[in-house]
Structures are given as structure tokens and as C-alpha cells.
Amino acid sequence: MAAALALMPYSAMAQEMTEEQIKQLALEAILENPQIILEAVAILEQQRNATQAAEQAQVLQEQRALLENDPNAPFLGSADGDAVIVEFFDYNCPYCKRAAAEVKTLLAEDADLKVVYREWPILGEGSVYASRAALAARAQGKYEELHWALMELRGRATEASVLAAARGVGIDVDQLIVDMDAPEITAHFETTQALAQGLGFTGTPAFVIGNALVPGAVPLAELQGYVTDAREAE
């Protein structure tokens, strides 16, 4: 059928072919060249990726101020840093713990860096408890101390291990438990979830560094490269 149809003028072929013939012709073409399917899938994937990238870039542009300067998001480093890393993380994520060491090194070596933390507890109740405790520690000026203590926990964060870590850094645990129900903590979680969804993040850790969206734990040198790129883009 394909050979016969090929001899017909295009306009005549279009008029003469029935829907079933078109389907048959397409099937024969695919059977003769299965690569067509792979090429079509690749084209669709490219189109989907391009659309997603455009949507993410728009969210990044619209939410830049919130990402980098949200008063309800804790940060470490320089408040007026000329480069900003925004990290989405979970205390029960082993990759986040690996990344924490790299970020800590960056902070120690770069006095002009600001790291904003978006607590994103997506790995269970222990994660939520740990994040609530860390955010509540702000009321006692102990966020940084508890953050690193929780990142250095062995095993999963649980109520018992989180409170033990809090005591270990000199936090009034009774007051901490009260402060963990503060509405601004829930608001932080809600904002984090909305930002993560808009940026297309699906897991932790995930970073926003300048115009770069960086999912997953990356080596120190790569993080430093993104920071350099962010500064050069200013």
C-alpha cells in the first residue's frame, strides 16, 4: 500500500486516503523504521523540558525576593552577601547531611556568602518534628547551633534525638516545645512547599544559586562554581 500511495500526487492522496488507510500507512512506516518512535519520544521530551525550564525561570524571577530575603526563613553567613544560596532540605535526608558539610565549608571560606534555609520536611514525622524544633530555636537565638547538631545526628531524627540535641546546645527545651507550635513555623512550611513546587523540585537537597536550579547533593567545587557564576551575573 505504501508503494502505491507514494506514486499518487499529494493532493489526490490526501483526498483518496481513508482514516483507516492513514493509520495503516503510519503503522507500516513505524514497522519499517522503529526509530521513528524513539525520535518522537525524544522530541516530546525536549518540548516538555523546554516548557518546564521556562516555567521555572519565570517562578525564579517572580519569587527572587522571597527566596533570598524572606524574613521568615533563617539564614547563615552575611546578611548583605553578594551571593546567595537557598537550600531546600530535610534533616532525615542522608544526601542533605552530606551537602551540609560542603555548605559549612563554603560559609567558613566565603565571608560574603549568604545561605538561606528552606526547611522542607518531606521524609516523615521525625523530619517535621526536627524542622519545627530548628525553626522554634530562632526564638532563643539558637537556630545555627541546633541546625548543625541535627545535621550531625547519627540515625534518623526522632522526638527523643531532637530534644537531646537541643539540650546539648543549651536550649531551654520546655520553652522550645511551646514555641514549636508558633504559626510562623507552619507558614514557613507552606511557603517552602509552594516554592519547591513552582521551581520543579521533587526531592532534597535542592539549591537555588543565582539563576541556577541545582537538584541533589553536589561536590564542593561545583557549588563554588555556581557561586562564582552567580557573582559574575550581577
Secondary structure as UniProt FT lines:
FT   HELIX           2..6
FT   HELIX           10..16
FT   HELIX           19..32
FT   HELIX           35..69
FT   TURN            71..72
FT   STRAND          75..77
FT   TURN            79..80
FT   STRAND          83..89
FT   TURN            91..92
FT   HELIX           94..109
FT   TURN            111..112
FT   STRAND          113..119
FT   HELIX           125..136
FT   HELIX           137..140
FT   HELIX           143..151
FT   HELIX           159..168
FT   TURN            169..170
FT   HELIX           173..179
FT   TURN            180..181
FT   HELIX           183..199
FT   STRAND          206..209
FT   TURN            210..211
FT   STRAND          212..215
FT   HELIX           220..233
//
